[in-house]
Amino acid sequence: MKKDKKKEDKKTAKKETKEKGAASDTKICAVLTYLIVGIIWYFVDEKMKKDNFVRYHTKQALGYWGLAIAVSIVSNIIAFIPFLGWAIATLLNLVLLVLFIIGIYYSATGKTKPLPVIGAFAERIFTF
């Protein structure tokens, strides 16, 4: 009787470990989307394509990176204006940094909240 219980406990523990491993893979992929590596992982791995959490953060990260490219272009143009241009460019880059940190925080903690300013826009634009 005790041996059967031990076997059952081992099977349950293995199953829970496997489920936790799968859950941690999705969280890792979601966090890495904000570092671009996870976006590539999402499009290459069929398992990740099926996961709604990873899909959500991939959309958010693509929105973030689109904004980052736009801000980079605008910052480089504005930077030619002495003092005021530098201040605005720095402020824009700080906003990007804050959005980046928020995105990583949301994905690491398992939240599916949109990023401020661009989150809802990213959800409408990316429909995969």
N, C-alpha and C positions, 0 to 999 in steps of 0.2 A: 504494500500500500504506500509506504513512504517513498519507494523507488519510483513508482508511477507519478507521485506528486513532484518529485525532483525532476523527472523527465519533462513533465508538463511545465514546470517553472522555467526550465532551461529553454524550452521551445518558445514560451511567452517572452522571455528575456531576449532571445534572438530576434523574434519578430519586432519587439519594441525597438531594439537597437537598429534593425534594418529600416523601420519607419522613421526613426530619428535621423538616421543617416540620409535618407531621401529628403527629409525636411531640411536638414542642414545644407544639402546640395542646392536646393532651391533658394535658400537664403543667401548662400555664397554667390550663386549666379546672379541673384537680384542685386546684391551689393556691388558685384563686379560690373554690372551694366553701367554704372556711373563712372567706371574706369575704362569703358569701351570693350574690354575683354569679355564681359558678360553678354554684351550685345552679339558678339560673334558666337559665343557659346550658345546663346538662345537660338540663333538661326541654323547652327550646325547640329545640335542635339535634339532629336525628336521628342525625348522625354521632357525637355524644358519647354518645347513649343506647346505641349499639352497642359502645362502648369499655368493656371490663371494668375498666380502671384508673380511669377517671373515675367509673364506677358505684360502685366500691368506696369511693372517697374522698367521693362524694356521700353515701353511707350513713353514713360516719364523721362527716362534717360535720353531717348532720342530727341524729345522736346527740349531737354536741357542743353544737349550738344548743339542743336540747331540755334538756340538762343546764344550759346557761347560763341559760335562762329559769327553770328550777326554782331554781337557786342564787341568781338575782337576787331572786326572791320571798322565799326563806328569809333571804337577807342583809338585805333591807329589814325583815323582821319582827324578826330577831335584833338588828339595829342599835339597837333601842330599849333594850336592856339595856346599861347603862353598862360601859365597859371590856371585860368578857368578851365581850359581844355584838359590840363593834367588832373585837376581836381575831379572833373566829371568822369574822366577815363578811370581814375582810381576808384571812384564810387561805384561805377558800373562793374568793375572787376570784383569789388567787395561783395556786391549783390550776387554775382555768380558764385563766389566762394560760399556764401551763406546758403544759396540754393543747393549747391553740391553737398554740403554737410547735412542739410535737411533730408535730401534724397537718400543719402547713405544711412542716416539715422532711421528713417522710415522703413527702409528695406531690411536693415539689420534687426529691427524690433518686430518685424512681421506686420507692419501697418500698411494698409492700402489707401493712404490719404494722398490726394494730389499735391504736387509741389505748388507753393504759392505763386501767383501770377501766371505761370505757364502750364500748370497741370491739367486744367480743363481743356485748354487749347490742344495740348498733346493728345489727350484722349479722343478728341474729335478728328484730328488730322490722321492719326495712325490707326488704321482699321484692320489689323491682322489678327 
